[in-house]
Amino acid sequence: MTEDKIKELFEKSQKIKNMMKKLGIKEYRGYFVQVTAVGEFLMSDIIPITSSLYDTYLGNDLSKFMPRTTFEIMEKFEKDIENNLFSELENFYSLFIKKC
């Protein structure tokens, strides 16, 4: 998975996170929003969808690379987007915005 693809997925995750927050939804089909010391992220299986590989390094120790489980979450998120898992949420949010 390229850095550009990870950034694209992160941007999508931020949009989903913002929709969930505005709708007052804490969890959606296995995804949830969590505030961490470095920001708010959409999470799955307690793993954040981050903007870059660097976000997953611990401190300045670059020998601690992104664990395989994090890549698996990013791949799962990408497949969930492709399979329209979030379409119901997006439609509900669209209706919510129109009413405001």
Phi, psi and omega in degrees: 000129183278162178298322178297319179294319178298318178295321178297316178295321178299315180300318177296319180297324179292322177297316179296317178301315181295321177298314181299316180297314181294328178276351181075026180263125182269334183216140178218108175049049176091354177253145177213163181260135178221139175269129177240179180296337182251005177145186179258135182225153166280131186240153171217129182053043181056024177243125181282150171270106189258170185274342181200166176298325183300326181300340183262356175290147178262113182062220180258010182277094184284000175281349180263088185278170178305124179292156180303325180298328178292317175300320179298321177295318179296318178295319178298316179299316179299316179294322178297323177295312180299327180270013175060033179300328185264004184297322178296317177298316180296320178294316179298319179295320178300316177294321179298316180295321180296329181281339182281000000 
